[in-house]
Amino acid sequence: MNPETVFSASSAAATVGWIALVVVPGRHWANLLAGLVIPMMIACVYTVVVVLNWKGSPGGFGSLHDVSLLFSQPWVLLAGWIHYLAFDLVVGGWEARDARASGVPHLLLVPCLLLTFMFGPAGLLLYVVVRAVKSPARITAL
């Protein structure tokens, strides 16, 4: 298997999770799929990619230059992408669960989910702002 195939399969799986969060809100199975099952499947792929490809990769996390070197390897770059896919989907699942519990309308949640899907932390920031406006007494730690 090559990195492009793993990239495509992982991205498709994550997209299924995001579609479930947006299209079938409030369904237990959709949140379970998007908030746990798919991220865990992606986490398994991530773990295999890291275990098989990390050793001997140049670079590291000590500087931006080292990170650039590290991610110059296709398999390590893929691991980074899969890391984003899994964690962003977990955040999206949390946003969906928290929105239901906090009374945030789904129509206000959808832009947050889309932004989290595309730009992770910016979507989380938007969701926290929306939640603060819609349910100010409910602000708690993530």
HELIX and SHEET records of a PDB file:
HELIX    1   1 PRO A    3  VAL A   23  1                                  21    
HELIX    2   2 HIS A   28  LEU A   32  1                                   5    
HELIX    3   3 LEU A   33  VAL A   37  3                                   5    
HELIX    4   4 ILE A   38  ASN A   53  1                                  16    
HELIX    5   5 LEU A   64  LEU A   70  1                                   7    
HELIX    6   6 PRO A   74  SER A  102  1                                  29    
HELIX    7   7 HIS A  106  LYS A  134  1                                  29    
HELIX    8   8 PRO A  136  ARG A  138  5                                   3    
END                                                                             
